[in-house]
Amino acid sequence: MMKKLLITVIIALGLHAAPIEMGTKIDNLEIVDQFEKLHKIGEDTKLILFASDKETSDILKDYLLSQKENILEKNSAVYVADISGMPSIISKFIALPKMKKYPFSILLLDENSKELFTKEDGKIIVYDLENLEVKNIRKISTSKELEEIIK
């Protein structure tokens, strides 16, 4: 619990809790994945794929599971999911154990970090980064669109 609190404080201080938008420099963004491993968004990150609801998370998950290789790593991308609205008992005993079976990391936003990313139901928000600066923001809603972005 203390570890989560510390990470949340780091995120909040690093970004001043301002939502990520065009031109935002995200050089202090650190998020924990489903294995409680801390990930820092580094200069090598070119794409952030953000899912804020179950529908978009399922699209991302299904597409990633259908690939033979680690397509996130190949495309210098990270998958971020907002689980802040999920009751903690559900996330702890159902969602997280299921996510731990996936062969890729899902960076998880919680109640304290959920405001960092723009949410739109039914849309995967794709942040294009160059040297940690957001250069473009796209909204997609199908696996076909996702396939055009990460192959």
C-alpha positions in Angstrom: 0.0 0.0 0.0 2.8 2.4 0.9 4.5 1.6 -2.4 1.4 2.5 -4.3 1.1 5.8 -2.4 4.7 6.7 -3.1 4.3 6.0 -6.8 1.1 8.1 -7.0 2.9 11.0 -5.3 5.8 10.7 -7.8 3.3 10.8 -10.7 1.4 13.7 -9.3 4.5 15.7 -8.5 6.0 14.9 -11.9 3.0 16.0 -13.9 1.3 18.3 -11.5 -1.8 16.1 -12.2 -2.4 17.9 -15.5 -3.9 15.8 -18.2 -1.6 14.8 -21.0 -2.2 16.7 -24.2 -0.5 17.8 -27.4 3.0 19.2 -26.5 3.1 17.7 -23.0 6.5 16.6 -22.0 6.1 13.4 -19.9 9.6 12.9 -18.6 8.6 11.9 -15.1 5.8 9.4 -15.8 6.0 6.2 -13.7 3.2 3.6 -13.6 3.0 0.2 -12.0 1.9 -2.8 -14.1 -0.2 -5.8 -13.1 2.9 -7.5 -11.6 3.5 -4.4 -9.3 6.6 -3.6 -11.4 7.3 0.1 -11.8 7.7 1.3 -15.4 9.1 4.7 -16.3 8.0 6.0 -19.7 11.4 6.6 -21.3 12.8 8.3 -24.4 12.5 5.0 -26.3 8.7 5.0 -25.9 7.0 6.1 -29.1 3.4 5.1 -28.4 1.1 5.1 -25.4 -2.1 3.0 -26.0 -4.7 4.0 -23.4 -7.9 2.1 -22.7 -10.3 3.6 -20.2 -13.1 1.1 -20.4 -13.7 -2.7 -20.6 -14.6 -2.5 -24.3 -11.4 -0.8 -25.4 -9.3 -2.9 -23.0 -10.7 -6.1 -24.6 -9.9 -4.8 -28.1 -6.3 -4.1 -27.0 -5.9 -7.4 -25.1 -7.4 -9.5 -27.8 -5.2 -7.9 -30.5 -2.0 -8.3 -28.4 -2.8 -11.9 -27.5 -3.3 -12.7 -31.2 0.3 -11.7 -32.0 3.1 -14.2 -32.2 5.7 -11.7 -30.8 5.8 -8.9 -28.3 4.3 -6.3 -30.6 4.4 -3.6 -27.9 8.2 -3.9 -27.5 8.7 -4.1 -31.3 6.8 -0.8 -31.7 8.2 0.9 -28.6 4.7 1.1 -27.2 3.1 0.7 -23.8 -0.5 -0.3 -22.9 -2.1 1.8 -20.1 -5.4 0.9 -18.6 -7.6 2.8 -16.2 -8.9 0.4 -13.5 -9.8 3.2 -11.1 -13.5 2.7 -11.4 -13.2 -1.0 -10.6 -14.1 -2.0 -7.1 -10.9 -2.9 -5.3 -12.1 -6.4 -4.3 -12.8 -7.1 -8.0 -9.5 -5.8 -9.2 -7.6 -7.7 -6.5 -9.2 -11.0 -6.7 -10.4 -11.3 -10.3 -8.9 -8.7 -12.7 -5.3 -8.7 -11.6 -4.9 -12.5 -11.3 -6.3 -12.7 -14.9 -4.0 -9.9 -16.2 -1.0 -11.7 -14.7 -1.5 -14.5 -17.2 -0.9 -12.1 -20.1 2.5 -12.2 -21.8 2.7 -8.4 -21.8 2.6 -5.6 -19.3 -0.5 -3.5 -18.7 0.4 -0.2 -16.9 -2.5 0.4 -14.4 -3.9 3.8 -13.5 -5.5 4.0 -10.1 -7.8 6.5 -8.4 -5.0 8.9 -7.8 -3.5 8.9 -11.3 -6.6 8.5 -13.5 -6.8 12.2 -14.5 -3.5 12.0 -16.4 -5.1 10.5 -19.5 -8.1 11.7 -21.6 -11.0 9.3 -21.4 -13.6 8.6 -24.1 -15.8 5.6 -23.9 -15.4 3.2 -26.8 -12.1 4.8 -27.9 -8.5 3.8 -27.5 -6.5 7.0 -27.1 -3.1 6.7 -28.9 -0.4 9.2 -27.8 2.4 9.5 -30.3 5.7 10.5 -28.6 8.9 11.9 -29.8 11.6 12.5 -27.2 8.9 12.2 -24.5 6.8 15.0 -26.0 3.3 14.3 -27.2 3.3 15.0 -30.9 -0.1 13.6 -31.9 -3.2 12.2 -30.2 -5.5 9.8 -32.1 -8.7 8.1 -31.1 -9.4 4.6 -32.5 -12.1 2.1 -31.8 -11.4 -1.1 -33.8 -8.7 -3.8 -33.9 -8.3 -2.9 -37.6 -7.3 0.6 -36.7 -5.0 -0.8 -34.0 -3.4 -3.1 -36.5 -2.5 -0.1 -38.7 -0.7 1.6 -35.8 1.2 -1.4 -34.3 2.1 -4.3 -36.6 
